[in-house]
């Protein structure tokens, strides 16, 4: 409790820290960070202003999740559909990714955070791609929280690629019909980019939108959903705590009774 009160030293009146159960913290949280553009527009600024403001929210999320002992944190940074945004906005995002990760890398490494990416990095600008690749290599032996950054990621493409891998294995004679018939959902999960990572127990989406936006569709089959109207730049450690309180009130039955 001392650690909790130190981390959340001045909680809002709606948060009762004594009711929080540190033993019921999700192993893996996934976050769809949404609302940067609307946050900026409400202030008469361009969308880039909102993306820059949202970086502090990312820092707070990573820091607080690590302090709470969450073992896996996945953040949806850029989807395969986000290339449809204006070119200036995309360039700003790519620059922010590279500059922020480079600036934060030593600190994350000191905290023993292990960085992993999911998504196709091959078409990113060279500086951005190399920054992600080097961060993953630099932290690969760390033993603390695993930070999974979904960048140029789309779940339908991920599932399609997994099915293609399976088909190629069959064509190469590595699998016969009986083996394919015996393939389980757990076997199929080994072909996904998240192999070795437990499925998220909690997925948080900011800005009040009720959709998954092609994010971890296979992995979120039984995840608890928490939707908040808070726009991403306003999402702080207390908003995360509210999501965790909501999670702890859920009864997870996985189709049972």
MORA-V486239 format. One record per residue. RES is the residue in three letters. NEAR is the number of other C-alpha atoms within 10 Angstrom. D_LAST is the distance of its C-alpha to the last C-alpha in Angstrom with 2 decimals. Layout:
RES;NEAR;D_LAST + RES;NEAR;D_LAST
This chain:
UNK;11;32.82 + UNK;8;36.45 + UNK;10;35.55 + UNK;14;33.16 + UNK;12;35.81 + UNK;9;38.40 + UNK;14;36.38 + UNK;16;35.48 + UNK;11;38.65 + UNK;10;38.87 + UNK;14;35.40 + UNK;9;35.33 + UNK;6;34.75 + UNK;7;31.15 + UNK;15;30.15 + UNK;10;29.75 + UNK;15;30.06 + UNK;9;29.35 + UNK;9;25.72 + UNK;16;25.24 + UNK;12;23.53 + UNK;13;25.52 + UNK;8;23.15 + UNK;12;20.31 + UNK;20;22.45 + UNK;19;21.18 + UNK;16;22.90 + UNK;22;23.70 + UNK;22;24.34 + UNK;26;25.72 + UNK;20;27.92 + UNK;23;29.40 + UNK;21;32.57 + UNK;22;33.75 + UNK;24;36.40 + UNK;24;39.54 + UNK;19;41.63 + UNK;18;40.70 + UNK;24;41.27 + UNK;21;44.74 + UNK;14;45.58 + UNK;10;44.85 + UNK;10;47.56 + UNK;10;50.00 + UNK;13;49.66 + UNK;16;49.03 + UNK;19;45.74 + UNK;19;47.11 + UNK;17;47.41 + UNK;22;43.68 + UNK;22;42.85 + UNK;17;45.18 + UNK;17;43.62 + UNK;23;40.15 + UNK;17;41.29 + UNK;17;41.18 + UNK;18;37.53 + UNK;19;36.90 + UNK;14;38.90 + UNK;15;37.01 + UNK;20;33.59 + UNK;21;34.68 + UNK;15;36.41 + UNK;19;33.66 + UNK;22;30.88 + UNK;21;33.13 + UNK;14;33.98 + UNK;15;30.35 + UNK;15;29.73 + UNK;18;27.62 + UNK;19;28.30 + UNK;23;27.99 + UNK;24;28.92 + UNK;22;29.35 + UNK;21;31.53 + UNK;22;32.24 + UNK;19;36.01 + UNK;21;37.35 + UNK;19;35.88 + UNK;17;37.68 + UNK;12;38.04 + UNK;14;39.68 + UNK;12;42.96 + UNK;9;43.39 + UNK;9;44.14 + UNK;9;47.82 + UNK;10;49.64 + UNK;10;50.73 + UNK;16;47.19 + UNK;16;46.08 + UNK;13;49.10 + UNK;15;48.26 + UNK;18;44.70 + UNK;18;45.97 + UNK;15;48.58 + UNK;17;46.11 + UNK;20;43.82 + UNK;18;46.78 + UNK;14;48.50 + UNK;15;45.48 + UNK;16;44.11 + UNK;16;47.63 + UNK;10;48.14 + UNK;12;44.87 + UNK;19;44.86 + UNK;15;46.80 + UNK;11;44.71 + UNK;22;41.44 + UNK;19;43.00 + UNK;11;44.06 + UNK;16;40.49 + UNK;18;39.55 + UNK;25;37.43 + UNK;22;37.08 + UNK;25;37.43 + UNK;19;36.09 + UNK;21;36.35 + UNK;19;34.47 + UNK;18;36.22 + UNK;17;39.67 + UNK;18;42.28 + UNK;10;45.18 + UNK;9;46.13 + UNK;13;45.99 + UNK;13;49.37 + UNK;12;50.84 + UNK;14;50.81 + UNK;20;47.14 + UNK;18;46.12 + UNK;15;48.22 + UNK;18;46.85 + UNK;21;43.25 + UNK;15;44.33 + UNK;14;46.42 + UNK;21;43.72 + UNK;18;41.32 + UNK;13;44.10 + UNK;15;45.23 + UNK;21;41.86 + UNK;16;40.41 + UNK;13;40.90 + UNK;16;39.44 + UNK;13;36.65 + UNK;19;35.10 + UNK;23;32.66 + UNK;23;32.55 + UNK;23;33.39 + UNK;21;32.59 + UNK;20;34.73 + UNK;24;33.86 + UNK;23;37.28 + UNK;21;38.34 + UNK;24;34.78 + UNK;22;32.96 + UNK;22;29.69 + UNK;15;30.81 + UNK;14;33.95 + UNK;23;32.08 + UNK;19;29.93 + UNK;12;33.10 + UNK;15;35.00 + UNK;18;32.41 + UNK;15;32.68 + UNK;13;36.45 + UNK;14;36.43 + UNK;17;34.58 + UNK;15;37.08 + UNK;13;40.02 + UNK;13;38.86 + UNK;15;38.72 + UNK;11;42.14 + UNK;10;43.56 + UNK;9;42.58 + UNK;11;40.16 + UNK;15;37.31 + UNK;12;37.67 + UNK;9;35.62 + UNK;8;33.63 + UNK;11;32.72 + UNK;12;31.67 + UNK;9;29.48 + UNK;9;27.82 + UNK;11;27.19 + UNK;10;23.60 + UNK;9;22.05 + UNK;9;22.76 + UNK;10;26.33 + UNK;15;26.74 + UNK;18;25.70 + UNK;13;28.72 + UNK;17;30.94 + UNK;21;29.83 + UNK;17;31.79 + UNK;17;29.01 + UNK;12;29.21 + UNK;9;28.74 + UNK;14;26.91 + UNK;12;23.18 + UNK;21;21.24 + UNK;22;21.26 + UNK;20;18.38 + UNK;23;20.00 + UNK;23;22.36 + UNK;20;24.79 + UNK;25;27.00 + UNK;23;29.98 + UNK;21;32.16 + UNK;14;29.50 + UNK;14;29.16 + UNK;12;25.81 + UNK;10;26.13 + UNK;15;25.82 + UNK;14;29.45 + UNK;16;29.17 + UNK;20;27.78 + UNK;25;25.70 + UNK;14;23.93 + UNK;17;22.75 + UNK;17;21.86 + UNK;17;19.89 + UNK;12;17.19 + UNK;15;14.40 + UNK;18;16.71 + UNK;17;16.31 + UNK;18;19.13 + UNK;18;21.64 + UNK;16;24.49 + UNK;18;27.53 + UNK;13;30.72 + UNK;17;32.80 + UNK;21;35.21 + UNK;27;35.27 + UNK;25;38.61 + UNK;17;37.31 + UNK;21;34.14 + UNK;17;34.96 + UNK;19;33.38 + UNK;15;32.18 + UNK;15;30.37 + UNK;16;28.63 + UNK;19;27.79 + UNK;15;26.28 + UNK;19;24.01 + UNK;21;22.99 + UNK;19;22.37 + UNK;14;20.08 + UNK;20;18.17 + UNK;18;17.87 + UNK;9;16.30 + UNK;9;13.39 + UNK;9;9.86 + UNK;14;9.43 + UNK;8;6.13 + UNK;9;8.45 + UNK;6;6.88 + UNK;5;3.80 + UNK;6;0.00
